[in-house]
Amino acid sequence: MNIKMIIKMALKSIVSNKMRTLLTMLGIIIGVSSVIIMVSIGEGTSAEIKSSIESMGSNLLDVRLFNYSNRYILDYEEIKSIEDLDSIYKVAPMVSGSASGKNGLETMDISIKGIDDEYTEVNNYNIQYGRNIVPLDIEERKKVAVIGSDVATELYGGQNIVGQDIRIDGTKYLIVGVLESKGSSMGQSSDEIVFIPITTAIRFLKISAIRNVSIQASSSEVVDRAEEEITNFFLRKMDNDEDLFRIYNQTETLETIEDVTKSTALMLGGIAAISLIVGGIGIMNIMLVSVTERTKEIGVRKAIGAKRFNILTQFLVESAVVSGLGGMIGIIGSYIAMIIMEKYFEMVLVTPSYIVIAAFSFSVIVGVFFGIYPANKASKLKPVDALRYE
């Protein structure tokens, strides 16, 4: 009996038990879909974070100050003096807090950021219309605001609102500009923000010291030198206590985040792959039932000349077809699920081709592996014993 005939008989057997075949494939379908979706979520998160960091530039350094005792408080002018260092291009201190924004009867929770005129450029914010915070606003502690696109839409309907007022925790601020949308990052909107002058924000938020500083090196080639100069600057200002500040290099941060997200994606994929194993056990169980049901058929075929290899191959083909078909349906199902997730949940999903190939291959391997025992059992049946079976 040739391979073509064996495959034809295997397919005929599968088609004759449609519902049982479908239920057997269910574990494989769920397993393949879960692996692809989980890894796609992990890869999408990694790509989103990478894009967000890269958009700021590879020459950006973030400084966090941890002077909780307020012993070494650096004012705005002292921090801006970092720009005098040879390898530094721009320095943008920032303070932040939460507040309630209001226009008439419309209210929403907003993130307040106290910034100077260089913060938007250093952190890649663009003005949609109107103007940015300017040095005069900072010097005179003016109550002016540049608002995010979501704030403009929710509180004002999205029309040109430069010159109108916004109330922030009851205090009136003049809107001088609206930011272009930056979208969401890691589930948080970057557009529900309001920028006000840093000197105004320090008083408004009752902040005792500046804790966050974005620093742009002159170029990506001098980032390491810039980091060294900034370290020496803060050590001088903080009595050589290196525990009072941290400098975050964007390149190092990007590499760390990529490693973490990839490890997480693989872990999630591994957990999801367990359901493939469960699906394989289901295939073995059904194939064993099938061997029992078809004992007499096997006996007849052996009596008319079928070899052990023919019986073994037929049952292995059946297992491989069931698992392979389940794998293909799982792939299709995962893509449908991801389209829905991207459209209705605004998730960023990236599906590497290798994970689709790996998931499908693994599903077939699982099917064949768990089909070996039932196939071997069927092939070892003696024709006389099989023909006597009732």
N, C-alpha and C positions, 0 to 999 in steps of 0.2 A: 504494500500500500504506500503510495507516494505522499509527500508532504502536503501537496495541494488538496488531496482527498481528505487527509487528516484535519487540515484547517477547516475544510468545508463541513465536515462532521461536527467539529467543535463549535462552529458558529451556529449550526442547526440546533445543537443542544442548548446553547445560550438563548437563542430566539424562542425556543419552545417553552421557556420559563421566564417570561419577561419581568413579571413583578418580583420574583425572587432575585433575578439578576440585578434589577434596579436597587433593591434594598441592600444587596451585597455591595454594590458600587458606592452606596451612600457614604460609608466611612472614608473611602478613597476620595470621593468628591469633596467632602468637608475638609479632609486633611490637606489636599492640594490647594484648595481655595484659601485655607487658613495660612498656610506657609507663604503663599504669594502675597496675600494682603498684609500680613504682619511685617514681612521684610520690606514691602513697598512703603508702609507707614514709617518704618525706621529710616529707610533711604530718603524718603521725602522730607522728614524732619531734619536729617543731616544736610540735605541740599538747601533747605530753607535757611537754616542757621548759617551755613557757609556763604550763601548769597548775601545775607544780611551783614555779615562781618566783612566780606570782600567789598561790598558797596561803600564801606567807610574808608577803604584803602589799607594797604599793607604797612603804611607808615604811621598808623595811629596807635598811640599808647594811652591806656586808661589808668588813672591813679585814684586809689581809694585811701582816704585818711581815716585812721582809727584812733584819733586823739580823744578818747572818751572822757578823760579827766579835764579836758580843756586847758591843759597846761601849756601846750604849744599851739595857740590859735593863730592861723595865718589869715590875714585879711585879703581882700580882693586884689589890692595893689601888689602885695608881696607875691601872691601866686602868679600874677601877670608878669612879674619880673623874670619868670622862667624863660620868657621869650628872648631875653638877652643872651642866653646860652647859644653857642655857635651852631649846634646841630638842630636847634628848634625853630620851627616855622611859625606855628600858632599855638596859643594856649587858650582853652575855653573852660573856665570854672562853671559849675552848675550846682544849684540846690533844687530840691524837689519836695513835693508833698501832694496831698489830695485835697480836693475842695468840691463844692457844688457850684455848677455854673447855671445861670438863670437869665432868661430873656422873656419878660412878660410872665405868662403862666407856664412856659416851657422850662423844665429843669433837667439836668443830667449830672452824673458824677464825672469829674474831669481830673486829669493829672496836671498839676502845676509844675512848671520848670522855670526857675529863675536863671536867666542866661545873659551873656553879653553879645556883642555884635558879631563875634567870630564863631559862636557855637553852631549855628546852622550850617556854615560851610564845612567846619571840621567834621560834623556828624552827618553830612550829606542830606540836609533838609533844604527843600527849594520853596521859594515863595510863589504861590499861584497868582496872587495879585495883592496890591498894596506894597508895604515896605517891611523891612526887618527891624528888629531892635537896633538902635543907633547909640553911639557913645553918649550923646546928650541925654538920652532917656536914663542911662545909668548914672550919670553925674548928678542929675536933678531928681533921681528916684521917681520918675514919672509913672503914673498909673495908666500905662498903655499895654496892649496885649496883641500878640499874634496867635491866632487860633487854628487848630487842626481842622481838616476838611469834615470830619464826622461831627465836630462841634458846630460848624457852620451849617451843616445840613439839618441836624436835629433841632437846633435852637432857632435857626433863621430861615430854614427852607432852602438854603444853598444859594440865594441871590447875593449880589455884590453888597457886602455889609461894612466895608471900610467906612469909618466915621460914626458907626453906631456904637452903642454901649453894651457891655456884658457885665452882669453882676456876679462876682466871685465871692461866695460866702457873705453876700450882702454889700460888698464894696464895689463901687462902679469903676470899670476900666474902659478906656477908649480903644476900640478895635482899629489897629493900623495895618493889619495884613492877615492873609489867610494862606496856610501852607498847602502845598500839593500833597495828595494822598501818598502814604508810604505802605498802606496795607497792614496786614497782621503778621506778627512773628510769634511762633510758639503759642498760638491761641490768644494772644493779646494784641489789641489794636494799637497802632502807632499814631492814630489820627484823633484820639480822644484826649488831646493835650492842649494846653494853653501856655504860651511863652510870655513871661513878663520880665522886666529888667531885674538882674540878679540883686541889685541893691534894694529894690522894692520888695523882692521875694524874701530876702533875709528878715526884713521887719515883719512882713505880712505872715510868714510861716513861723515866726519867732524862733529862727534858727541861730544858734550861737556860733557856728563855724561852718566853713565850706568843707564838704567831705568828698566831692567828686570833681575830678579835673580831666578833661580830654586834651591830649597834647599831640600835635601833628609834627612829626620830624620833617626835616628839610627834604628828605627823600627816603625811599625804602632802603637804600644802600647804607644809610647812617643810623638806622633804627637802634642797633646795638650800642653805638656810641651815645645816642640820645638817651637811651635807658640808663647808661652809666652816669651821664651828667645829671640827669634828673635824680637818680639815687643819691649822688653826692650833695645835691642841692637840699634835699629833704633831711639828709643826715646832719647837715650843718644847722638847719633850722630846728631840728628836733633832738638836739643833744646826742647824736649818734645812736638813737633808739630805732633800730630797723623794724621793730614790731608795730610802730605807729603808722606805717603806710605800706601799701602794696602797689606794685606797678605791673599792669597786665599788658603783655605784648600781643597784638592781634594775631600775628602769625602763630605764636605758641598756643594761644587760646583756640584758634581754628583747628590746629592739629589735635589738641586734646579733645575737643568736642567731636571731631570726626571719629576718633578712636572710640570714644564712649558710645556714640550713636550707632556705629557699625557693630560694636560688641552687643549692644542692646538688640539691634535688628536680628543678629544671628541667634541670640538667646531666644527671642520671641519666635523666630523661625523654627528653632529646635523644639520648643515647647509645642508649637503647632504640629510639628512632624510626628509627635506621639500619636496623634489621631490617625496618621497613616499606618502606624504599626497596628493600632486597634482595627483599622479597616482590613489590614492583611490577615489578622486573626479571624475576622468575619469571613474572608474568602476561604480560608482553610476549613472553617467550620462548615460552610455551605458545600464545599467540594467533597468533604467527607460524607455529608448527607447524600450528595449526588452519587458518590461511589456506591453507597449502600443501596440506593434506589435502582441503580443500573447494573447491579451485580450480574443478573441473568444476561443482560445485553453484552456485558464484557465476556461472559462465558461463551456465548454464541459466537462472538467475533473471534475469540481465541480458538474455538473448535473448528472454524472454517479457515484458519491459517494466519490470523493476526498475531504479530510478534509482540513481545513485551515492550519493545521500543515504540511500537505504534500506539499502544494504550497509554504509555507514559507520556509520549509527545502530545496526544490528544488532550489529556487533562492539563498538562502544562500550558498548552495553547489556550485552553479555556480560561485558566487563571490569568494569563498574560493579557488576553483580550478584555476580560472583565476589569482588571486593574488599569489597563491602558485607556479603555473607553471612559472609565471613571476619572482618570487623570485629565483627559481632554475636556470632559464636561466641567471638571473642577476649574480648569484654566479659563474656560468661557465664563463660568459663574463668577470667578474672581474679578474678571475685567468688568462685568456688568455691575458687581457690587462696588468696585472702585469708581466707576463713572457716577454712580449715585452718591457716593461719599464726597467726591470732588464737587459735584453740582449742588447738593443740598446741605452739606456740612462744611464746605469751603476748605477741605483738607488738601494738603499738598502731598501727592503720592508719586513716587518714582519707582518703576518696576524694571529692575535690571533683567536683561534677556537671560543671563546665566541662571537666575533663580527659577524662571519658568521652565527652562530645559532640565535643571536639576530636580525640580519638583515632579515633573512628568517622568523622568528617568527613574527616580526613586519609587514612584508609584508602581511602575512596571516591575522593577526589581523586587519590591515587596510582594507583589502578586505572584511572581514566579517562585520566590523563596517559600512563601506560605502554601504554594500549590505543590511543592515537591513531595511532601509527605503523603497527601491524598493520592497524587499521581502514582507514586511509588507503591502505595498500598493496592491501588487498582491493578497495576501492571503485574503484581505478584500473585494475583488470584489464579488458582488452578481451574482450568476449564470444567472439570468434573464437579468440583465443589460449587463453582459459580452456577452451573446449570441446575444443581439440586436446590439452590437458595430460593426460598419463598418469601 
